Amino acid sequence: MIRTQIQLTAEQSQALKELATEENISMAEIIRRAVDHWLQITRSVSMEERKRRAIAAVGQFRSGLSDVSEKHDEYLIEAYQHEHFC
């Protein structure tokens, strides 16, 4: 392994210490796992493919509502208040 130095906020450090204690693993192991996870996600689909998928999704879904462009904030708040988003 290669030793490296990083800087964390006080909140990040505290949260990692608590998680490490709960999981009975080191902070370094938590960080390695997080890096592995991030690398897997970002490498699995290229940015070009992400753009292509986003563009392909445009216009593919209908809400059935005629005022979404005017009341999008209200609808978003309502959606986040439903259980499946919590």
N, C-alpha and C positions, 0 to 999 in steps of 0.2 A: 504494500500500500504506500501511497505517497501522502506525506503529511502536508497539510495546508492550513492556512489561518484565515478565518472569516470573522467578520464583525456582525453581531446581532444586537437588536434593540434589547433593552432590559426586559420588555414584555415577551419577546421571542425566547430569550434565554430562560426565563422563568417557566414559560409554557413547556419548553423542551425538557427542562429538569423534572417537572411534574409528570410529564408523559413517560420519560425514561424510568422514573421510579415506579409508576403504575405498570409499565410493561416489563420491568426488570431487565432493561437493556441500557446500553450507554447512549448518551446524547449523540455521539459520533455515528452509532448505528442508525439512529433515527434520521439523521441528516443524510447518510448514505442511501437509505431506503427512499427518502424524499427525492433525492437527486435521480436515483434510478427510475422512479415513477415519472418524474418530469421528463426525463430523456425518452422514456418509452412513449409517452403521450406526444411529445413534440416531434419525434422521429417517425411515428407510425403513419402520419398523414402529412404530406408536404404542404407548404403554404399555398402553392398553386392549386393543389387539389382542394384545399379548404375554400379557396376563393371560388373555384368552379362549383363546388357543392352549394355554397351560399347563393351564388347567382342562379343556379338551377332551382333553388327553393323559392325564389321571388315569384310571387303571384300564384303559388301552388295551393295556398290555403285560404279558406273563406271563413269568416266569423259569423256571417249572417247579419251583422250589425252595420248600419249605414253611417254611423257617426264616430267610428273609431279614430279617424284623424283628428277630430275635435276633442274627444274625451279619452284619449289613450292613457293618460295618467290615472284617471279614475278606474278604467278597466284593469290596468296593471295592479293597482292597489287591491282591487277586488280579487284578482287572480291570486295574489300572494297571501291573501287572508284565508283561502281555502286550504283544507288539511293537506292535500297532496303536495303542496309547495312548502310545507313547514318541516 
